[in-house]
Amino acid sequence: MIADRMVLAGLALSLSAQLPANAESEFGRLVAAPGVEETFYTCTACHSEMIIAQQGLSRPDWDELLIWMVDEHGMDDPPPDERTIILDYLAAHYNTDRPNFPVE
Ligand code: HEC
């Protein structure tokens, strides 16, 4: 039910917009920013978002990792536009300088 998910995601985003950057939100430990809902729903089908938040990769390395998720772990290849949104999100917020590394 894509439509239901989008309504929920929109609601969650408007709520989480009031939270500080590194706080728990409807998207767990993922930073609330454009692309978070696509990333969250695509990636947490199999594992915690914490595994993403702890990772710091360049955009090409995230690209490789998405290929790995599809080829080796059975992730559905996202549609191209959604894939770009997810890559942009990951590269912006979970790059090698680890700007949002979760602090316990
Ligand atoms: C179909 C299931 C599935 C989906 C969907 C999925 N993953 Fe994974 N992912 C896995 C499995 C299984 C592992 C454990 C791999 C291992 O360490 O052997 C994993 C591990 C990881 C790791 C840790 C890699 C490491 O070096 O240990 C990262 C980062 C990751 N996934 C990111 C993502 C992102 C980002 C998405 C969404 C775009 C995603 N995953 C979607 C199955 C999935």
Residues whose N, C-alpha, C, O or C-beta is under 5 A from the ligand:
A	BS01	HEC	T39 T42 C43 A45 C46 I51 I52 Q55 M69 H73 G74 M75
